């Protein structure tokens, strides 16, 4: 590393990451509020759109929430007319969740919001800067996964 490089503390870096996450979440909640779907249900609706054949248990696992949380959110989405829930013909114990036309409109509107926000957030970045940022974020995520694995194995031992 260049000896003239500015030294930045770990705390300052983490502060910037947290600031970004909080600000991004606030902006996204504002824009997604325009869809008329509460943010917790919105996340589930987008997950269903991404994994249309997923069961409730699969959705809970992929979203890292309880099956009960999924059931409550699904009930609200059904009541709002965004999804339908039918018993799976192949296995009566499973529910098949499908997105209604109203739900599909929200998914499309949301995709446009995501794309617009992504463009604005990364405005002014070169392809090289994006690649460098991506690589650095992958390293951060790998460290977090390692920490999470350590916590999980510690909890299993207790």
C-alpha positions as CSV (number, residue, x, y, z in Angstrom):
1,X,0.0,0.0,0.0
2,X,1.2,3.5,-0.7
3,X,2.8,5.1,2.4
4,X,1.1,8.3,1.6
5,X,-2.3,6.7,1.6
6,X,-4.8,8.0,4.1
7,X,-5.3,5.6,7.0
8,X,-9.0,5.0,7.7
9,X,-10.1,3.3,10.8
10,X,-12.2,0.1,10.8
11,X,-14.8,2.0,12.8
12,X,-15.1,4.7,10.1
13,X,-15.6,2.1,7.4
14,X,-18.2,0.2,9.4
15,X,-19.9,3.6,10.1
16,X,-20.1,4.3,6.4
17,X,-21.5,0.8,5.7
18,X,-24.2,1.3,8.4
19,X,-25.0,4.8,7.1
20,X,-25.4,3.5,3.6
21,X,-27.6,0.6,4.8
22,X,-29.9,2.9,6.9
23,X,-30.2,5.6,4.2
24,X,-30.8,3.0,1.4
25,X,-33.5,1.3,3.5
26,X,-35.2,4.6,4.2
27,X,-35.2,5.6,0.6
28,X,-36.4,2.1,-0.6
29,X,-39.2,2.1,2.0
30,X,-40.4,5.5,0.8
31,X,-40.4,4.4,-2.9
32,X,-41.9,0.9,-2.2
33,X,-44.6,2.5,-0.1
34,X,-46.0,3.7,-3.4
35,X,-46.9,0.1,-4.3
36,X,-49.4,-0.1,-1.5
37,X,-47.9,-3.2,0.0
38,X,-46.4,-3.0,3.5
39,X,-42.6,-3.7,3.4
40,X,-42.6,-7.1,5.2
41,X,-45.3,-8.4,2.8
42,X,-43.5,-6.8,-0.1
43,X,-40.4,-8.7,0.5
44,X,-42.4,-12.0,0.5
45,X,-44.2,-11.0,-2.7
46,X,-40.9,-10.5,-4.4
47,X,-39.6,-13.8,-3.1
48,X,-42.6,-15.6,-4.4
49,X,-42.1,-13.9,-7.8
50,X,-38.5,-15.0,-7.8
51,X,-39.3,-18.6,-6.7
52,X,-42.8,-19.3,-7.9
53,X,-42.8,-23.0,-7.0
54,X,-41.5,-22.6,-3.5
55,X,-43.5,-23.9,-0.6
56,X,-44.2,-21.9,2.5
57,X,-41.4,-23.8,4.3
58,X,-39.0,-23.0,1.4
59,X,-39.9,-19.3,1.6
60,X,-39.3,-19.2,5.3
61,X,-35.9,-20.8,4.8
62,X,-34.8,-18.6,2.0
63,X,-36.0,-15.4,3.8
64,X,-34.5,-16.6,7.2
65,X,-37.8,-16.2,9.1
66,X,-40.2,-18.5,10.8
67,X,-42.9,-20.4,9.0
68,X,-45.4,-18.6,11.2
69,X,-44.1,-15.2,10.0
70,X,-44.6,-16.4,6.4
71,X,-48.1,-17.6,7.2
72,X,-49.1,-14.2,8.7
73,X,-47.6,-12.2,5.8
74,X,-49.3,-14.6,3.3
75,X,-52.6,-14.1,5.0
76,X,-52.2,-10.3,4.6
77,X,-51.2,-10.6,0.9
78,X,-54.2,-12.9,0.2
79,X,-56.5,-10.5,2.0
80,X,-55.1,-7.6,-0.2
81,X,-55.6,-9.6,-3.4
82,X,-51.9,-10.0,-4.2
83,X,-51.7,-13.8,-4.0
84,X,-53.8,-16.9,-4.0
85,X,-53.1,-20.0,-1.9
86,X,-54.2,-23.4,-3.1
87,X,-53.6,-26.9,-1.9
88,X,-50.9,-28.6,-3.9
89,X,-52.5,-31.4,-6.1
90,X,-49.5,-33.6,-5.6
91,X,-49.3,-33.3,-1.8
92,X,-52.3,-32.1,0.2
93,X,-49.9,-31.0,3.0
94,X,-48.4,-28.3,0.8
95,X,-49.8,-25.0,-0.3
96,X,-49.2,-23.7,-3.8
97,X,-48.9,-19.9,-3.8
98,X,-49.6,-17.9,-7.0
99,X,-49.4,-14.2,-7.7
100,X,-52.6,-12.5,-8.9
101,X,-52.7,-9.9,-11.6
102,X,-52.8,-7.2,-8.9
103,X,-49.7,-8.8,-7.4
104,X,-47.9,-9.0,-10.7
105,X,-48.4,-5.3,-11.2
106,X,-46.8,-4.6,-7.9
107,X,-43.9,-6.9,-8.8
108,X,-43.3,-5.0,-12.1
109,X,-43.6,-1.6,-10.4
110,X,-41.1,-2.8,-7.8
111,X,-38.6,-4.0,-10.4
112,X,-38.7,-0.6,-12.0
113,X,-38.1,1.1,-8.6
114,X,-35.2,-1.3,-7.9
115,X,-33.6,-0.6,-11.3
116,X,-34.0,3.2,-11.0
117,X,-32.6,3.2,-7.5
118,X,-29.6,1.0,-8.5
119,X,-28.8,3.4,-11.3
120,X,-29.0,6.4,-9.1
121,X,-27.0,4.9,-6.2
122,X,-24.2,3.9,-8.6
123,X,-24.3,7.1,-10.7
124,X,-20.8,8.3,-11.5
125,X,-19.1,5.0,-10.8
126,X,-16.9,3.5,-13.6
127,X,-17.1,-0.2,-14.4
128,X,-13.7,-0.6,-12.7
129,X,-15.0,1.1,-9.5
130,X,-18.1,-1.1,-9.6
131,X,-15.9,-4.2,-10.0
132,X,-13.6,-3.1,-7.1
133,X,-16.6,-2.4,-4.9
134,X,-18.2,-5.7,-5.7
135,X,-15.0,-7.5,-4.9
136,X,-14.6,-5.7,-1.5
137,X,-18.3,-6.3,-0.6
138,X,-17.8,-10.0,-1.4
139,X,-14.9,-10.1,1.1
140,X,-17.0,-8.4,3.7
141,X,-19.8,-10.8,3.2
142,X,-17.5,-13.8,3.4
143,X,-16.2,-12.5,6.8
144,X,-19.7,-12.1,8.0
145,X,-20.7,-15.6,6.9
146,X,-17.6,-16.9,8.7
147,X,-18.7,-15.0,11.9
148,X,-22.2,-16.3,11.6
149,X,-21.0,-19.9,11.2
150,X,-18.8,-19.5,14.3
151,X,-21.8,-18.2,16.3
152,X,-24.0,-21.0,15.0
153,X,-21.4,-23.7,16.0
154,X,-21.0,-22.0,19.4
155,X,-24.7,-22.1,20.0
156,X,-24.9,-25.8,18.9
157,X,-22.2,-26.6,21.5
158,X,-24.1,-24.9,24.3
